[in-house]
Amino acid sequence: MNATTADTAPGTTPGPGRVVLLTTSHRVAPGLLSWPAWQALRTADRVLCADGAHPQLPYLREAGIRVDETAPTAEELVAACAGGHTVVVVATGEGEPALTDGLARLAGSGRLRMPDLELLPASYDLPGARLLDLVQVMDRIRAECPWSSRRTHQGLAKYAIEEAYELVEAIEDGDRVELREELGDVLLQVVFHARIAEEDPDAPFSVDDVAGTIVAKLIHRHPHVFGDETASTPEEVREHWLRTKAAEKQRTSVTEGVPLGQPGLALAAKLASRVRTADLPVPLPSGEGVGYELLALAARAEAEGTDPEAALRAAARTYRDAIRRTEGAGD
């Protein structure tokens, strides 16, 4: 017993007691329980746990909580509560569905006086906690899946491009369900590449290193949020970003860091943006052919604040719809 059962007034019938189902998150370090959870544990008449390897048990015992490693049936649990006792059940990862279903059946039968049942979350997931699950799942897939275990950065590169385009399509379609799924697919590419990177014999790094790098970059490039700088307009934020980025990269040309493998319109717009931002007196090259015409259109769109790739995709989608309508009219 962890506490003394409350005295019952003379002439009164002891109550049916109380069952406290204590749930914890495996994504939070064991032992970091809420204050109501510790109160329930310390004042309970009995604390039960069906899993002898439950990660919370060493911490409960260190705190002086006696835990009985047993898996009672619903009937046994009701009997243990008889006389006004409080029994805390430290739930396993599955949440004790067999036990709770059994208690529900007993309550529905009307044969027994049931104890009060309380669900008490002892720890909660923090925002982003499911990312830990993704890392764990990726670890196992990398180790056990015949296909995934043989992938390389080079072999996966094309999938990153495909998933990025599918994400853009979901955004343009306005499909929220598809957007959530495609964001997950893009996130998978990041975690997959980071998992592969852990195995590099010369320069390994992990997903934590990836996250740490981008966190440091974001903090450094937002001095108006994390430092002493001020910014009240998007233009001022962009100035901070470009200034800190230039100090970090120390590039000798504004063209450095512009990937030549991106779609042509996006490439042209990016180069035009770099030239405009740096205020370089570089005129557009003149020449014959559609390529130079597209270059001029892309530069004009960028100067007007339009993404030429997105604009062309929107026009192409309209064209696609017109084709389908024409095909349908011919049926």
N, C-alpha and C positions, 0 to 999 in steps of 0.2 A: 504494500500500500504506500502511496506517495502522500496521502493526506488522510486525516481522520474523518470518517463519515459524520456529517452533521447530525446532531441530536434531534430526535423526533419528539415533539411535545407529547406528554402523556395523553392517552385517549385518542390519538390520531393514528391513521394508517400511513405507513411509509409510502412515499411516492414510487412510481415505476422507474425512477432514475433517468439517466441521460447517456446517450451515445454521442461521442464527438468523433467524427471522421476527419482526421487531420491529413490534408493533402499538401504536398510540397512539389516544387519545380526542380527537375534535375538539371536545369540550366543555371541555377543559383547554387553557390557553394554550400555544401552541407553545414548545418549548424547556424546558418544565418536565418533564424526564424523570427516571426513577428512576436511582439510582446503578448498579444492575446493567446498565441500558440504556447508560449512558455508558461503563461498563467494556467492554461488548461492542463498542460502536462504536470505542473507542480501540484495542482489541487485535485487531480484525478485519483480515484480509488485504485484503478488499474490502468496500465498502459500496455496495449497489445500490438504485436506486429507479426505478420505471417512470414515475412522475409528476413531470415537471419543475417543476410548480407546487405540489408538496406543501408545506404550510405549515411543515414541520419543516426543510426544506432550508436556508434562510438561517441558521438557528440552528446547524445542524450545521457548516456551512462556517465560520461565525464562530468556532466552537470548534476549527477546524483539522481537521475530518473531511472527507476527500475522498470525495465521493459521485459514482458513475457513474450517469448518467441512462440506464438501459437496462432492457428488459423481457426477461430471459433465459427461454428455454424450460427445462423440467425437465432435459433432457439437457445443456444448456449450463451450468446451475447445478451439476449433478453433476460435470461436467468441471472447472469452476472450483474445486471443493473438492478435487480429486484432489491427492494429495501431502500431505495433512494440513492443507490450508488451511481457514480459517474465513471464511465469506461471510455478511454481515448483509444481509438484504433489508428495507428500510423499506417496510412494507406500505401500500398505498393504503387508502382508506375501505372498499373492498369486501373487504379482507383477502386478496387474491391467490388466489381460489379456483381459477383455471385452473392456476396454478403448483403449488399443493398437490395438486390432483387429478392433475396430471402426475407429480409425485413419487410419489404413491401407486401409480399404474399401473406406474411403473418398478420400484418396490419389489416389487410383486406379480409382475412378470415373472421375477424372479430372474436377470436377465441381467447386472445391474451390482452392484458393491459400493457400497451406498448410504451417503452421509454421515449422521451423526447429525442429526436435525432437532429444533430447540428452538423453542418458541413463547414469546416473551418480551414480556409486556405492559410497555410503557415508561411508560404513564400510565394511571391508572384514573379512572373517573367518580366524582365526589363525590356524596353523597346529594342528591337533587333535581336532578341534572344533566339528566334528561329534560325537566324544565320548560323548559329552554333550547330544546329541540327543539320543544316546543309553541308557544313564542313565535315561533320562526322559521317554523313551518308557518302560524301565524295571520297573520303578516306577508304571506306569499305569497298566502294565500287572500284576504285583504283587498284585495290589489293586483290579483289576476287573476280572481277568481270574480265573474261578473256579479250573482249574488244577494248574496253577502256584502259586496261593495264598496258596496252601496247601503243597507245596514242602518244604523239609528240606535239610540240608547239607547231611545227611546220604542218603536220597532218591535220591539225584542228583549225588552222588559220582561216580556211574557206568557210567554216561553220560560223565563225565570229562575224564575218561579212554578211552571210545569209541571215543570221539572227538579227543583226542590226537593221537590215532592210525590212524584215518582217515586223520589227518594232515600229519603224517609221510608217509602214502601211497601216498598222493598227491605230497609230495616232491619227493618221489622215482619215481613216474610216470612222473615227469616233467611237470605236467598239471598246467599252470599258473592260469587259470580260477578256477579250483578246489582248488588250493592253497589259493587263495583269499577267497573263500567261507569257507574253513575249518578253516582258521585263524579267520574268523568272528565267527564261531561256538565255537572255543576255548575261544575267548574273551567274548562271551556270558556267558560261564560258570563262568568266573571270576566276571563279573558284577552281575550275578544272585546270586552267593554265597555271594557277598558283600551286595546285597540288603537284603537277608535273615538275614545276620549278624546284620543289623541295628535294627532288632526287638528283639534281645536277651535282656532279662530283666536284666542280670547280667553284661555282658561284650560286649555291642554293639560297632560296628565300621562300618564305611561307606566305599564306594569305594574311597573316598578322603584319608581316613586313609591308605587304601591298597596302593594307589599310593604314598602317602607320605613316607611310610615305604620303598618301593623299591627304591624311589629316594634317600633317605638318605643312603641306603645300597650301591647303585651304586657309589655315590659320595665318600663314605668312602673307598670303595674297589678299587677306581681308583685314588690313590694319584698322579700318574704320569700324570693325566689329570686335576684334580681339586686341586692338592696340589703341594708340592715342590719336590716330588720324580721324578725320570726320568726312562724311560723304552724305549728301542729301539728295543726289540725283543719280540715275543710272550712268550718266556720262562721267560723273566723278568717280563712281565705282570702277568703271572701265579704265580710267586713268590710273587709279591705284593698281589695278590688275596688270596693266601693261608695263608700268614702271617697275613693279617688283619682279615680274616675269623677265624683263630685260636684264635686271641686275642678276637674277639667278642664272640665266642661260649664257649671258655674255657672248651673244652671237655676233659674227662679223658681217652677216648679211640678213636682210629681212626675209629672205627666201628660206633660210634654215628652219627646219621643223615643219615645212609644208610638204606633206606626203604626195609624191607624184603619182601614186597608184590610185588616187581617188577619182571619181567620175570627172570628166572633162569640164563640165560647167562649174562644178564645185571648186575644182582646181583653179580655174580662171578667176572665179570670184574671190577666192582666198588670196591669190597673188595681188589682185586689185585692191583688196582690203589692206594688205600689208603696205602697199605703196601709198595708199591714201592716208593711213594712220601715221606713217613715217614722214609724210609730206615730201616725198621724193618726186623730182620733176622728170618722171619717166613716161613718155607718151606711149600710147598703144602702138604696136607695130602695124604697119600697113602691108597689105598683101592681097592677092587674089584668092578667091575661094571661100567656101562656106565656113571654114575654120576660123578665119579672121573676123567674119561677120558674127559668128557665135561668141568669139572672144570679146568683141565690142559690146554685144548684148549683155553678156555676163557681167562685164565691168559696169555697165550702165545700171543694171539691176542692183548690183551690190551698193553702188553709190546712192541709189534711191531707197535702200533698206529692204530690198526684196531678195529672198533666197532663190536664185535662178533654177536650182535643181528642183526645189519644191514647186515653183511656178510651172516648170515644164511637166512635172509629174501630174499636177492638177489638170493641166491642159490635156495631157495624154489620157488621163482617166475619163475626161469628158468625151474625148475622141473614142475611147473604148466603148463607152455607154451608147454613143451614136451608132457604132458598128453593130452592137447587139440589138438595138432597136430596128435597124435596117434588116438584120438577119431574121428577127422575129416577124417583121412585116411580110417577109417572103414566104412564111410557112403557110 
